[in-house]
Amino acid sequence: FKNGIAVQRDFIAKVNDAKSISVICELKLCDGFHNFMRWLLPQKLLSLNSYIMHSACMLDHTNKAHFFLGHSGAGKTTITSFHSGRAILGDDMNILTLEGGKVFAKAGAIGGAIRPEVNYEDRFEVASFNWLVQDTHISRAQLSQSDAKLKLIASLTNLFWENLESDTVGSIFSDIHEVLSSVDCFELRFDKSDDFWKYLEDN
């Protein structure tokens, strides 16, 4: 992204002004369109104290949201296959938002499978963040504040930090601090079963 122009392998976009953007991609719902939205939405959501997180997100039986974070290949999509009847908001991109001192999750609707059963207007209070590590056993340990901040910041997608004003960067860091003052972040080691839920719902 440079001089108001973004060029990727499957779309080109140009910022005309504050209310207008031109985009070239295939005229259908395709990777190019989704990648354009991944580029555009994170910047627009900043003003709403909202962020797109590279994550899976599921609801527990009390309708509280749990974010599942991790590097590519960590198991974000895999873990959603063990939902055991719980609602899945998304397995790739989800929205984290701060409102009135509370932390909420919303389905992102970009990337991953579109889920017709999900109302994309609904928001759900966040109960936990979980950094995934695939293992042969299940365990869950709370991360330190400094480690949790790094994990969450690493999970914010397409912010193009080099183009952000210093005040905006400061605001992002402040939001992450506020999020972690309300919601704990854990390292979740999991095997390929739904047994990890007892660690989330029993605590």
N, C-alpha and C positions, 0 to 999 in steps of 0.2 A: 504494500500500500504506500503510494507516494504521490504527492501533489494532487490529492483528491481522486486518484485512480487506483483501482485494485485489479490486478491481473492474476488469475489462477488458471489451472489447466482446462476448466470447463465453464468459466464465465469471465466476463469483463464488466466492471462497473465504474461509473464516474459520478462523483458527487457534484451536482450542478449548483445547488444552494441548500439552505437549511430544510427545505420542503420537497426537494426534487432530486432523484437519483435515476440515472439511465443505466440499464443493464442489458447485456447481450448474453443469451444462453438459449438452449433449446426451448421451444414453445410447448413445454409440458412439464409435469412434475417429475424431475429427473435429478441426478446428482448435481448438475450445474445450478439448478434453482435452489436445492437444499444448501449447497455450499455458499451461494449468495446470501441466503438467509442467516447462515451461521456467521458470515462476515458482518452483516448489517445489524442484526438484532442485539448482539452484546453491547454495541456502542449506543444504541437507542435506549436500552434498558438501564444504562448507568444512571441516567437522570431520575429513574424511579427507584433507586436503591435496590436494583434487581440484577441478577447475574445468571448467565447460562453456565451450568456446570457439566463437565464431561463426567457422566455418572449414570448409574442405575438408581431408580428410586421406587420403593414399594411401600404400601401401607400395611400396618399391622392390624390386628383385629379390633383395635380401638380407633382406627382411622388416623393414627399418627404416622407421619412420614419418616422413613429411614433412607438416607443417602448412602450409596455404596460407591466408593471412589477407588481409583487405582490407575496405574499405568496401563497402556494398551496391552491386552492379553492377560490382565490380572484376574479377570473373571466377572466383569460387570454384567455382561449379557448372560453368562453361564448361571450366575446366582439367581437371575430372575426366573429360570426354569424350575426353581425350587420354591415357588411362591405358595404352593399348597392352598390355593383358593384365595389368597390375598391379592388385592388390586395392585397392578403394576402401572406406575405413571409413565415410565420410559426406561429403556435399557441403554441409552446412549447420551442424550442431552435432556436436562431438566432445569427448571428455573428455581433459583433461590431468591427470596425477596424478604426485605425487612420492612415491617409496617407496625407502627405503634409500639415499638419495643419488642415485638414478637417476630419469630423467624418462621417463614412459611415455604412450602414447596408447591410448585405447579408443574404439570406436564409441559414439556417443551415443544412437542410437535415438530421438531426438526431432527432428522437423523433417526435411525432405528425404525422399528415398526410403528405405523400409525394404528392406534388402538381405538376402534369405534366406541368401545364401552366407556372410555374416559371422557369426562366433561372437562375441556381444556380451560374453562373459566374457574373451576373449583380450585381452592387452595387448602392446604393441609398443614397443621402445625408440625414442625420438625422435631422429632424425638432424639435422633442421633445421626452422626456421621461415622462411617465405617470404612477404613482403609483396608482393602482386600489383599490377602496373601493366601494363595492356594497351598494346602497342606494336607497331610494324612490324618490330622486330628483337628478339633475345634477348640479355639480359645479366643478370649477377647480381653484386651488390656487397654486401659485409658492412656492416650498419648499426652505428653506434656503440652502446655500451651504453645511453646515455641515450635514444636514438631507439628502440632495440629494446624497452626497458622500456615506453615510451609505446605502441608498437604492440601489445605483448602485453596490457597493461592495457586498452587500447581494445577488445580482442577478447574479454575476459571478459564473459560475458553474464548479465544479470539478477541482478546482485548488490545492487542498490538501495543504493548507497553511503550515502545519507543516513540509512539505518536501521541502519547497522553501527556497532558499538562501536569506539572508537579502537584498542583492542588487536587487534581482528579486522582492521582496515585495515592495521595494522602487520604482522600476520602474512601478509597477502596480498602486501604489498610485499616482505617477506623471502622468500617463496616464489618470486616472480618473479625476484628477484636470484639465488636458488639455481638456478633453471631456466636462466638465461642464463649462469651460470658453467659449465654443462655443455654447453649446446646453443647454437649460433650462430644469429643471425637475419639474413636477407638481404632486400634489395629485389630481387625477380625481375621483370624486364621480359620479357614473353612475347608471341609472336604466336600465331595459332591453328594450332599444330602441336604434335607431341610432342617437338620438338627440345630443349625445355628440360630433358628428363631427363638429357642428357649433362652438364649443369652440376651436377645433384644427385648423380648416381651416379659421375661421374668424380672428384668431389672428396670 
